Amino acid sequence: MAILTVFTPTYNRAYILKQCYDSLCRQTCKDFIWLIIDDGSTDNTKEIVEKWKLNDNGFEIRYVYKSNGGLAEDNRSVGDELVRHSSASAATPWMTRNVT
């Protein structure tokens, strides 16, 4: 079981979510689960994420779609540690190396 959950809340961010995905793919430590909580997106976020799930990324991707309503109740972790990661930001390699 991965000890780290990288949590990315998103809403209609398909246009920039790839930047986040690419930065996670560049991590040297892949002992994490990327948890994407989609807060009711109406763009093609789901289709993009489902395609990435088919790739050999070196880490697990979990995607949860919910009706739009905010993310307060979705601060959940599937690993021992939780790291919030904006869909518009790039992760630096220290993220997983220093948390594990």
TIFI-593574 format. One line per 2 residues: number of its first residue (from 0); their letters; for each residue x negated, y, z negated of C-alpha. Coordinates in steps of 0.25 Angstrom, whole numbers, plus 5000, padded with zeros to 4 digits. Example, Ala and Ser with C-alpha at 12.3 -4.5 7.8 and 13.67 -1.06 7.14 Angstrom:
BEGIN
0> AS> 4951/4982/4969 ~ 4945/4996/4971 $
This chain:
BEGIN
0> MA> 5000/5000/5000 ~ 4995/5014/5004 $
2> IL> 4992/5022/4992 ~ 4995/5036/4998 $
4> TV> 5007/5041/5005 ~ 5006/5053/5014 $
6> FT> 5020/5059/5014 ~ 5024/5068/5025 $
8> PT> 5038/5075/5025 ~ 5042/5079/5039 $
10> YN> 5054/5086/5045 ~ 5054/5088/5061 $
12> RA> 5038/5088/5061 ~ 5036/5078/5072 $
14> YI> 5029/5089/5080 ~ 5018/5090/5069 $
16> LK> 5018/5076/5062 ~ 5008/5070/5071 $
18> QC> 4997/5079/5065 ~ 5000/5073/5051 $
20> YD> 5000/5059/5057 ~ 4987/5061/5064 $
22> SL> 4980/5067/5052 ~ 4985/5054/5044 $
24> CR> 4979/5045/5055 ~ 4966/5052/5053 $
26> QT> 4965/5048/5039 ~ 4954/5039/5035 $
28> CK> 4961/5032/5024 ~ 4975/5027/5029 $
30> DF> 4979/5021/5015 ~ 4992/5029/5016 $
32> IW> 5006/5029/5020 ~ 5012/5041/5028 $
34> LI> 5026/5043/5023 ~ 5034/5053/5032 $
36> ID> 5047/5058/5027 ~ 5055/5064/5038 $
38> DG> 5066/5073/5033 ~ 5075/5072/5044 $
40> ST> 5067/5076/5056 ~ 5075/5078/5069 $
42> DN> 5062/5078/5078 ~ 5054/5065/5082 $
44> TK> 5047/5064/5069 ~ 5052/5049/5067 $
46> EI> 5048/5045/5081 ~ 5034/5050/5079 $
48> VE> 5032/5044/5066 ~ 5038/5030/5070 $
50> KW> 5028/5030/5082 ~ 5016/5033/5072 $
52> KL> 5021/5021/5063 ~ 5018/5012/5075 $
54> ND> 5003/5016/5076 ~ 4992/5010/5068 $
56> NG> 4990/5023/5059 ~ 4983/5016/5048 $
58> FE> 4993/5020/5038 ~ 5008/5018/5036 $
60> IR> 5018/5028/5041 ~ 5032/5028/5033 $
62> YV> 5043/5037/5039 ~ 5055/5041/5032 $
64> YK> 5067/5049/5039 ~ 5077/5056/5030 $
66> SN> 5088/5066/5032 ~ 5083/5080/5031 $
68> GG> 5084/5085/5016 ~ 5070/5088/5011 $
70> LA> 5059/5079/5006 ~ 5060/5080/4991 $
72> ED> 5065/5066/4988 ~ 5055/5060/4998 $
74> NR> 5042/5062/4990 ~ 5039/5047/4990 $
76> SV> 5026/5040/4991 ~ 5024/5026/4996 $
78> GD> 5009/5025/4991 ~ 5003/5029/4978 $
80> EL> 5000/5043/4982 ~ 5008/5053/4990 $
82> VR> 5002/5064/4999 ~ 5011/5074/5006 $
84> HS> 5007/5077/5020 ~ 5014/5088/5028 $
86> SA> 5018/5084/5042 ~ 5010/5096/5047 $
88> SA> 4997/5094/5040 ~ 4985/5085/5043 $
90> AT> 4979/5076/5032 ~ 4965/5077/5029 $
92> PW> 4957/5064/5027 ~ 4955/5067/5012 $
94> MT> 4970/5065/5010 ~ 4970/5050/5009 $
96> RN> 4955/5048/5005 ~ 4957/5056/4992 $
98> VT> 4971/5052/4988 ~ 4968/5037/4989 $
